[in-house]
Amino acid sequence: MSFRINLKIETKGSKSKICEMSETKAESKSKNPKKANLSDHSSIKHLLDESVSEIVKSRGYVENTRLSNLKLLIGAIVIIIALFAQFYNKKFPENRDFLIGCIASYIIVNGILQVVSYTKEKNAILFTHPPVGAFSTGLVVSSKLPRFSDLYTLTVASADPKSISANKPVEFTKSVTQWFTKDGVLVEGLFWKEVDGLINDYAREPKKSK
């Protein structure tokens, strides 16, 4: 009698294990893998940059959108100028002076946008605030993937290099071929390990002295 009871318990246990295994497989299948077009340079860089942002944010860094908001504001001003020029209620040549003013304003404001992008943004893909409660600065995370090259460079630096709590920048340059399968699927575990290690390297760098 006791033998039969034990047998039933073991059977139930094996069934529960089978159910757990099937649920795990179902979850892994439902998770959409990140995939890039290996023949498209921008597709590869975009996917890697997005993954880097996710990894950095998972470490407690919150994105600083101040520069992005500034660029959006300048872009909106450019659009408004173009709309005024298009829908002004007078026709040429009566609106000549107004159009000249709009064109000049468009060039100036668009030039400001380019200067901001070149001097402030450069190759940056993410700006962050410092982690809550941490004696450190935010980060500037930058990346480069030159055309016709498989070498991806990732740099982690301080958002405020003059701060006494700023660490020295760290970077790595590695081939993207080690992070993708032949079908273009990103091997997230390998890439996560590389990026996470770089952030750890930055945290270990000695801070500036007063």
N, C-alpha and C positions, 0 to 999 in steps of 0.2 A: 504493500500500500504506500509506504513511504517512498519507494522507488518511483512509483507513478507520479506522485506529487512533485518530486524533484525534477522529473522529466518534463512535466508541464511548465514548471518555473523556468527551466532552461530554454524551453521552446519559446516562451513569451519574451525572455530576454533577448534571444536571437532575433525574434521578429522586430523588437524595438530597435536593435542595432541596425537591422536592414533598413528600417524606416528612416533612421537618422542618416544613414549613408545615402539613401535615395534623395532625401531633402537637401543634403550638402551638394550632391551632383546637380540637382535642379537649380540651386542657388548659383552655382558656378556657371551653369549654362545660361541663366537669365542675365548674368552680368555681362554687359556689352563691352567687348575688348576695344581698346583705343587703337585705331588703325589709321595709317597715313599712306598716301600715294608715294611710293619710293622713287618714282621718276619725277616728282614735283618737289623742288627745293623748299618752297614756301610752306607746303603741306607738312613736311617733316619738321621744320622749325616751329611752325605754329603749334603742332601737337606737343613737342618737347617743352616749349615755353609755357603752355597751359599746364602741363604736368608739374613743372617747376613751381609755378605759382601755387598750385594745390599743396605741394609738399611744404613750401615755406609757411603757408597759412596754417597748416596742421601743427606747426611748431609754436603756435601762439602769437605769431605776428599778424597784425591787422593791416589791411591795405590802406595806404594813404592816397586818397583820390584827389588831392588838392590840385596837382598839376593837370590831371585829366579833366577836371572841372574847368580849369582855366582855359585849356585848349578848346573845350566845348563852347565856352562863352565867346572866345575869339572867333571860332567857326560860325557861331550863330550871328555875330555882328557882320561877318563877311556875307552871309546869306541875306541878311536884312538889307545891306547896301545894294546887292544885286537885285533884290525885289523892288526896291525904290526906283532903281534905274529902269527896270522893265515896265513898271506900272505907273510911272509918273504921268500926270494927266495932260501934259503938253507934248506935242509932236516936234520932231526935228524940222527946222533948225531952232525953234523956239526953246527947246530944252537943251541946247548945246552946252551952255555953261553948267547946267545941272549935271549932265552926263559926264562932263570933264571932271567935275568934283567927285562924282561917284566912282569913276575909274581911278582917280588918284587915291581916294580913300580905300578902295578895294586893294590896290597895290600895297599901300602902307600897312593896312591891317593884316593882309596875307603875309607880308614880309615879317611882321611881328610874330605871327604864328610860326613861320619857318625858323626864326631866330630862337624862339622858345624851345622848339623841338630839337634844334641842333645843340644849343648850349646846356639845356636842362635835362632833356630826355636822353639824347644820344642813343646808345644801344640798350637802354634800360627797358625791362619788361615788367618790373614791379617795384613800387616804392611802398615801404611799410612804416607803421608807427612802432615804437619800442614795445616789447611784451609788457603786459600789466605787472607792475611791481618789480621790474628788472632794472638794474643800474646799467643801462646800455642805450645805444641809439637805435633808431630804425634802420632798415636795410635798403640798399639799392641793389637789385639783382639785374644783371645785364647778361646778354647772350649774343653770340655771333656764329653764323654758319655761312661762310662765303659761298657764292655760287660756284658750281662745279667742284666743290670740296665736300668731303665727308667728315671734316673735323669741326666739332661743335665745342665752342668755348663758353664756359659759364663762369661768371664772376660775382662774388658776394662782397659788398663793401658797405661802409657806414653811410647813412643818409646825412650825417653831420660830421664830416672828417675832422673838423676843428675841435670837436668836443673831446674832453679828457676821457670820456668813456668809450671813445671810438676805437675799434680794433683795426688792424691792418687788413687790406683787401686780400682775398684768397681766390684762386681760380683753378680750373682744370680744363684741358683741351683733350678731347677723346673722340674716337671715330663713332659715328652714329650706328655703324653696322653691328656693333655689339649689343645694341638695345632693341633691334627689330628682327622679327622673323622674316623669312623670305616672302611671306604674304603681306608684309607691312604692319604686322601687329606689334605694338610696343610691349616689350617684356617689362612690365611695371616694377616688379620686384627688384630687378637689377638696376634700373634707372633710379628708383627711389633710394636704394642703398648708396649710389654715387652722390646724389644731391644731398641726402641727409648727412653723409660723411663730410661734404664740403662745408655745410653749415656748422657742423661740429668743429671743423678745422678753424673756421672764423671765430667761433666762441673761445677757442683755446689760445688764439693769438693774444700777446700781451697788449694791454690797453696803454694809451698814451699817459705819460706822467705829466704833472703840472709844470 
